[in-house]
Amino acid sequence: MTAPALSRIASCPEVSHAEMANAIRFLAIDAVEKAKSGHPGMPMGMADVATVLFSQFLKFDPADPAWPDRDRFVLSAGHGSMLLYALLHLTGYESMTSDELKAFRQWGSKTPGHPEYGHTPGVETTTGPLGQGIATAVGMALAERLMNARFGDDFVDHFTYVIAGDGCLMEGLSHEAISLAGHLRLNRLIVLFDDNEISIDGATSLSCSDDQLARFKASGWSAKRIDGHDPEAIAAAIEQARASDRPSLIACRTVIGFGAPNRQGSEKAHGAPLGADEVAKTRAALDWPHPPFQLPEAVIQQWREIGARGQAARRSWIERTRRVNSSPRSPFHDALNRNLPCAYAEAMTRMRGRFGIERPNIATRQASQLVIDGIAEALPNLLGGSADLTHSNLTRARTHQPVRPDFLGGSYIHYGVREHAMAAAMNGIALHGGFIPYGGTFLSFADYSRPAIRLAALMGVRVVHVMTHDSIGLGEDGPTHQPVEHLASLRAIPNLLVFRPGDAIETAEAWDCALRTQASPSVLCLSRQALPAFRGGGGANLVARGAYVVVEPEGGRDVTLIATGSEVSIAIQAAKALATDDVRAAVVSAPCFDLFRQQSREYRAEVLGDVPKIGVEAAVEGDWARWLGDGGEFVGMTGFGASAPAETLYREFGITADAVASSALRCIGRSRMAATCA
Ligand SMILES: Cc1ncc(C[n+]2csc(CCOP(=O)(O)OP(=O)(O)O)c2C)c(N)n1
């Protein structure tokens, strides 16, 4: 059942649609003018569409921007941020004062250049990198349908609206996303396309001749084109889209910079202030005599009334859910609760205990499969998936049913070969709330997902990327599939936890860290090949410390061998070989650099020791020097891998216990020499 459109505002007949829309236009024009930078053209062009959407359809309540059953509004064309800020101000979001609008793009303001999630109440997701918003919205719309299937219309029944421009639709990501949305028949997703035929370089005909309507229709969407400046046509199209059994595209033919006599319809309106002269002419052309940032009382009144109307919908939702839901801890509230349930903690403890006793000799991807199986029932809001590598990533729990267009009660998403859309959709799912999404692919394809992973890190959302086949250890598939630079490049993203566990226990602990960290995404880099267990279970989660001592020689250290993942066991073998030569080598496992960096200086010093250090990782060196210092050496890859069995590759590329031991002896020798000379 779909809630009817809101009644049209008629209480203040002297305020016309044009005045309502012009309020948005001039707040955008004046804020960009004051900031001396920004994008006035898009808000001016889409003001009519946004006015109709917010005044007649969007279910929202500025008094509670995070109310779970609100409609989601995603400004995929994030450069038009002033459109959103103007709407937040006009409809009465408390934090969006006129001073914030005047501080557009300035330090500390709630009005950064592009909308930022977590920074500005009312912003549902960070946008700016074109294409991300529409793909994230697909995740939100998917989460809405999945939650609806579980809890029903009384609890979850809302739309996801997107404003996307030509740029968003040109991005390859948009294609993955619309294809997935069409396949899953996400009929609560409505994209309002700012079809102004202009981008930065000029007319879109310079670079694009897609028939967007045909393209969306071919992907299973409803699609139609309307005049984006005709309020009746806009309302009728949205009405129709809301009743559709599939996602909808409304191509709104608009004029960029609408109303600016010398700029409208041209790329000159896209991304620069109009200039005082043109602003004056626009005021005259649109009959808007009011000074900058000043709005007629009746207009602001009308907008505030629109903002206030959502209260009733929210109250009715609270009332409904309270009625349906007599126990204080319902499954619905459990799903929305970001803390993990006690049953999860027990399941994870069981898992770690079992690995500790069995000490299995298995690939970390297999250990991950066992962990997922072990916790899935205790964590019903865990939402799995893979980009068509389920049987390689081992990401599907026994109890997970696949989500299909006709079965939205499932817990596993076959994302298809769409890594980027998977990563962006996972962001949307996490932002929507109700699920902890994870998704799998090969580590070497992390690059296909990277822009969405970066946004997850920037927004601080909990998504878990399961990336298997994490080194040359995958063997015969060869260098195209063997990641060498990916660990270093992912570690370079701030607020992204990159885990490379070395055995089953570490894999369980890495999963535990990823699930418990609410404000960071994680990547679990897992081996294809079997790895020996090197740790007993029980006790504290040692992966949570980032790095820790696995082997401590008696009588002090001569050298510290630091390794990650599949190379920890190589370091342990090297330490044993060195011991036969009376060299005392400690072994440190370092499954997560980011968490190690967060430890106290004392702890780090204790783990690393005051002796030469050797790093071992079947990847390029990246920022290992930080842990190894000047006196250390790195044993790893210096270029791409090759196609051969894994043991051959390790031998040929010199990542062996012998090589580590030789490196250790060399460093110890150098350090003793230096000490003697001093
Ligand atoms: C991934 C990405 N590439 C490039 C840009 C830079 N950029 C910002 S807006 C824009 C043009 C977008 O054109 P359109 O969506 O038609 O916006 P309009 O000109 O209508 O405002 C570009 C290339 C970006 N923000 N993101």
The ligand as an ORCA input file, in Angstrom:
! r2SCAN-3c Opt
* xyz 1 1
  C      33.300     11.275    -11.015
  C      33.285     12.736    -11.308
  N      33.871     13.191    -12.428
  C      33.917     14.513    -12.683
  C      33.347     15.406    -11.827
  C      33.446     16.898    -12.088
  N      32.120     17.421    -12.508
  C      31.294     17.994    -11.651
  S      29.852     18.436    -12.340
  C      30.345     17.862    -13.845
  C      29.428     17.971    -15.036
  C      28.141     17.344    -14.742
  O      27.217     17.658    -15.716
  P      25.693     17.558    -15.367
  O      25.429     16.383    -14.548
  O      24.939     17.696    -16.632
  O      25.444     18.797    -14.429
  P      24.880     20.228    -14.835
  O      25.871     20.834    -15.783
  O      23.581     20.007    -15.475
  O      24.808     20.950    -13.538
  C      31.621     17.328    -13.770
  C      32.335     16.755    -14.924
  C      32.741     14.893    -10.673
  N      32.189     15.670     -9.758
  N      32.691     13.568    -10.459
*
